[in-house]
Amino acid sequence: MIPHQPPTDPATPGSSPTLLNVREASAHLGLSESTVWRMLRRGALASVRSGGRRLIPLEALDSLSKQQETPMSPPSLGPDHPIFRLVGAGRSGGQGPGSQDKYSILDS
């Protein structure tokens, strides 16, 4: 078994790109190893195989971190949004429009 060598500094001229194993990548991202493996299987994270080991370039981790930094905002739901016309529609006790009428409520 080849001992693990520490990552090289990408700023050093002539050095190879920094490659991290799954454990180091999970620590770098703050995720569990299982999550990193899942991301690798889905293709969401680039990796290379070297001697039966899965190694992840530091650049791939940095680009993933930058993608996660941009917050996703929830859709704007104002008081006139059609979803609010359904509130209470199924609680009429058989007297008013029920859940089976949701499409007629939304289409109006």
Backbone torsions as a table, in degrees:
resi	resn	phi	psi	omega
1	MET	NA	134.9	-179.8
2	ILE	-84.2	129.1	178.8
3	PRO	-66.5	148.1	179.4
4	HIS	-69.2	131.1	177.1
5	GLN	-101.0	140.5	-179.8
6	PRO	-63.0	153.2	179.2
7	PRO	-60.4	147.8	178.2
8	THR	-89.2	157.1	179.8
9	ASP	-80.1	120.1	-178.2
10	PRO	-66.2	-17.8	-179.9
11	ALA	-78.6	-14.9	-179.9
12	THR	-76.0	124.9	180.0
13	PRO	-62.4	138.7	176.6
14	GLY	81.5	-1.2	-179.6
15	SER	-85.7	154.7	177.5
16	SER	-77.6	161.4	179.6
17	PRO	-64.0	150.2	-178.4
18	THR	-71.4	126.4	178.9
19	LEU	-121.3	133.0	-179.7
20	LEU	-117.0	146.8	174.1
21	ASN	-79.1	176.9	-174.3
22	VAL	-63.0	-39.3	179.7
23	ARG	-63.2	-45.9	179.8
24	GLU	-66.0	-39.4	179.2
25	ALA	-64.2	-40.3	179.8
26	SER	-65.6	-38.1	177.3
27	ALA	-66.8	-39.0	-179.5
28	HIS	-64.4	-40.0	-178.0
29	LEU	-86.1	-17.0	-175.9
30	GLY	75.9	30.4	-179.7
31	LEU	-119.4	166.8	176.4
32	SER	-76.9	159.6	177.7
33	GLU	-62.7	-36.4	179.0
34	SER	-60.7	-40.1	179.4
35	THR	-66.2	-40.1	178.7
36	VAL	-64.8	-42.9	177.5
37	TRP	-61.3	-41.2	179.0
38	ARG	-62.5	-42.0	178.6
39	MET	-64.3	-37.1	178.1
40	LEU	-65.7	-44.0	-179.8
41	ARG	-63.9	-36.6	-179.3
42	ARG	-78.2	-14.1	-178.3
43	GLY	85.5	11.7	-179.4
44	ALA	-79.1	-12.3	-177.6
45	LEU	-135.9	126.4	-179.0
46	ALA	-73.7	147.1	177.8
47	SER	-154.9	167.0	174.9
48	VAL	-130.5	155.0	176.3
49	ARG	-106.0	134.7	179.2
50	SER	-140.1	109.6	178.1
51	GLY	59.8	37.5	179.9
52	GLY	83.6	-0.9	178.8
53	ARG	-103.0	147.8	176.9
54	ARG	-99.2	119.1	-178.8
55	LEU	-118.9	142.0	-174.8
56	ILE	-117.2	125.1	177.8
57	PRO	-65.2	140.4	179.4
58	LEU	-60.8	-32.4	178.9
59	GLU	-61.9	-36.9	178.8
60	ALA	-66.1	-38.4	178.2
61	LEU	-67.4	-41.1	-180.0
62	ASP	-65.7	-41.2	179.5
63	SER	-67.7	-35.3	176.6
64	LEU	-66.8	-39.9	178.6
65	SER	-63.3	-38.9	179.3
66	LYS	-66.7	-36.7	177.6
67	GLN	-64.8	-38.1	-178.0
68	GLN	-75.3	-20.1	-178.5
69	GLU	-72.0	-29.1	-179.5
70	THR	-77.1	110.9	-176.2
71	PRO	-71.1	141.0	175.2
72	MET	-93.6	126.8	-179.8
73	SER	-92.4	143.5	178.3
74	PRO	-69.0	156.6	179.4
75	PRO	-64.3	148.2	179.8
76	SER	-78.3	120.6	178.8
77	LEU	-116.7	98.1	178.5
78	GLY	-80.4	172.8	-178.2
79	PRO	-63.8	-18.7	179.5
80	ASP	-95.3	8.8	178.5
81	HIS	-65.9	140.1	-176.0
82	PRO	-58.6	-25.5	-178.2
83	ILE	-63.1	-29.3	-177.8
84	PHE	-76.2	-14.2	174.2
85	ARG	-73.1	-19.2	-180.0
86	LEU	-84.3	-16.7	-177.2
87	VAL	-61.1	121.5	179.4
88	GLY	80.7	-2.7	-176.8
89	ALA	-64.7	-29.8	-178.2
90	GLY	-91.0	6.4	-176.1
91	ARG	-111.4	34.4	-174.8
92	SER	-86.6	-5.3	-179.5
93	GLY	67.4	25.9	178.9
94	GLY	86.8	-3.1	-175.5
95	GLN	-93.1	-33.3	-176.3
96	GLY	-117.8	-161.8	179.5
97	PRO	-66.6	137.0	179.6
98	GLY	-108.3	-170.8	-177.0
99	SER	-65.2	-26.6	178.7
100	GLN	-69.2	-16.5	-179.9
101	ASP	-96.8	13.7	-174.0
102	LYS	-61.4	-33.3	-178.8
103	TYR	-71.7	-34.9	177.5
104	SER	-69.7	-32.1	177.8
105	ILE	-69.1	-44.6	-178.0
106	LEU	-72.7	-31.7	-178.4
107	ASP	-77.8	-13.4	-177.9
108	SER	-82.1	NA	NA
